[in-house]
Amino acid sequence: MVALQKEISYDSKVEGNVIVSRADAVINWIRKNSLWPMPMGLACCAIELMSAASARFDIARFGSEVMRFSPRQSDVMIVAGTVTYKMAEATKRIYEQMAAPKWVIAMGACASTGGMYRSYAVLQGIDQILPVDVYVSGCPPRPEALLDGLLRLQEKISREPSLRRLKRI
């Protein structure tokens, strides 16, 4: 009888290794901590984007150190700099090639509003052709501002109803 009770007894090792959570929370946690940027460095903001990947600012802390120059391998497009109408078409084409879910960060005054360039050749904000999720202000913005924008994007991703979106696909 004692041997039977030992076999049926409570095993605390199994309970210690079990985590219970909502599927939405787990999927969003994975997505927000592994964002792979597609850098669209079009002007001086691109230098600040590159410095965000340096050891001093370390974008790797947020899971975004893998800068992908292939749209099919990236999650978030960082549009950094002045977008001319000539480049707008190529930027939109690259965005459309990205796999869903995808997000956009407009980095700098030029990408957000056209900046100081009020001319026939400059697009007055990338939001005219792409859905922008986060705007990073500045001319050019510091790398810390980009990291703050990345944190805001992670907050937005953590609130998304991702399981419903997966069921539709």
Secondary structure, 3 states (H helix, E strand, C coil): CHHHHHHHCCCHHHHHCCCCCCHHHHHHHHHHCCCCEEEEECCCHHHHHHHHCCCCCCHHHHCCCCCCCCHHHCCEEEEECCCEHHHHHHHHHHHHHCCCCCEEEEECHHHHHCCCCCCCCECCCHHHCCCCCEEECCCCCCHHHHHHHHHHHHHHHHCCCHHHHHHHC
